[in-house]
Amino acid sequence: MPGTSTRAARRNYGFWYRLAAVIAKPPLFALTKRDWGGWEHFPETGGFISAVNHNSYLDPLVYGHYAYDSGRPARFLAKAGIYNTPVVKTILKGAKQIPVYRGSADAAQAFRAAIDAVNSGENVAIYIEGTLTRDPGLWPMSGKTGAARIALMTGCPVIPVAQWGAHEIMPTYAKGGKGHRRFRPFPRKTVKVLAGPPVDLSRWEGKELTATVLREATDAILDDITKLLEQLRGEPAPAERYDMARARAAKAAAAKAETEPEAAE
C-alpha cells in the first residue's frame, strides 16, 4: 500500500496482543508523556533479545507500549506456573508471551520457549536483573545470565534498552521501604525509553557456556544498558554495580555480629 512504512508493515500482533493494547494504551496516554528513541536499532526482521533495566512495576507496560509502536512487539518471559490458570493461559498464549521453566535441571531447557521464540523471529524482552533493582539510586544491578545464554545459543542480537521515569509514578522499594510505593499518577510524568546498538558479544561466540563466560557476557549487556541510562538521566552511574547477593551476605554478617555476645576479655 502506498505510504505504508516498513515498520508498520512488519506488525503482526494477533488478537490478544491488540486487545491488551486497546486496554492499556488509554491509561498510559493519560499518565505519561513519552520521550522515546532508538527504534532504528531494532532489526527489521529476525528474532532478537531486548535486554531492559527494571526499576518500576510499570516498566512492562511502558516498554510494551514502546515496542508495540515500534512495530516489533515485545514477547515477555513469564514463569511457567502462571500458565496453569485457564483464562490467564489463554491470554498469555494468545499474546505469544513466553513461559520460563525455572527449576529445570537443564538450564538451556528452562529457556526452550524463549529460544524457540527468537528462532521464529520474535522480539524477546528480558529484564536482565531478574527483578526490580535494589540499587539505592535505581541503577542496574547485577543480572541473571538467561539473556546471554539465549543469545550465545542462537546467535541472535541483543539490543540494550534503558527505561527511566516510570518509578516516579509507581516507586520501587529501592528508595526506602514500602512507604515509598505510593501510586503517584499526577502530574503526568515523562517516561523515557532508549534502545542502543547490538551488544558486541563476539568475544564469547563459539565458547563453552561456562559460568565465567555467561557472567562476562551478562556484564557486557549490563554495561551497555547502563551507558544508555546515563544518557537518559544525564549523570554517571556508580563505579561499582550493586550486587544483591553480596549486599544480603554483608547484611546477614552484620546482623550476626550484633547478636553474638562479645568475647570475654
Stockholm file with secondary structure:
# STOCKHOLM 1.0

chainA/1-265         MPGTSTRAARRNYGFWYRLAAVIAKPPLFALTKRDWGGWEHFPETGGFISAVNHNSYLDPLVYGHYAYDSGRPARFLAKAGIYNTPVVKTILKGAKQIPVYRGSADAAQAFRAAIDAVNSGENVAIYIEGTLTRDPGLWPMSGKTGAARIALMTGCPVIPVAQWGAHEIMPTYAKGGKGHRRFRPFPRKTVKVLAGPPVDLSRWEGKELTATVLREATDAILDDITKLLEQLRGEPAPAERYDMARARAAKAAAAKAETEPEAAE
#=GR chainA/1-265 SS CTTCCHHHHTCCCCHHHHHHHHHHHHHHHHHEEEEEECGGGSCSSSCEEEEECCCSTTHHHHHHHHHHHHTSCEEEEEEGGGGGSHHHHHHHHHTTCEEECTTCSSHHHHTHHHHHHHHTTCEEEEETTSSSCCCTTCCCCCCCSHHHHHHHHHCCCEEEEEEESGGGTSCCGGGTSGGGCCCCCCSCEEEEEEECSCCCCGGGTTSCCCHHHHHHHHHHHHHHHHHHHHHHHTSCCCSSCCCHHHHHHHHHHHHHHHHSCCCCC
#=GC SS_cons         CTTCCHHHHTCCCCHHHHHHHHHHHHHHHHHEEEEEECGGGSCSSSCEEEEECCCSTTHHHHHHHHHHHHTSCEEEEEEGGGGGSHHHHHHHHHTTCEEECTTCSSHHHHTHHHHHHHHTTCEEEEETTSSSCCCTTCCCCCCCSHHHHHHHHHCCCEEEEEEESGGGTSCCGGGTSGGGCCCCCCSCEEEEEEECSCCCCGGGTTSCCCHHHHHHHHHHHHHHHHHHHHHHHTSCCCSSCCCHHHHHHHHHHHHHHHHSCCCCC
//
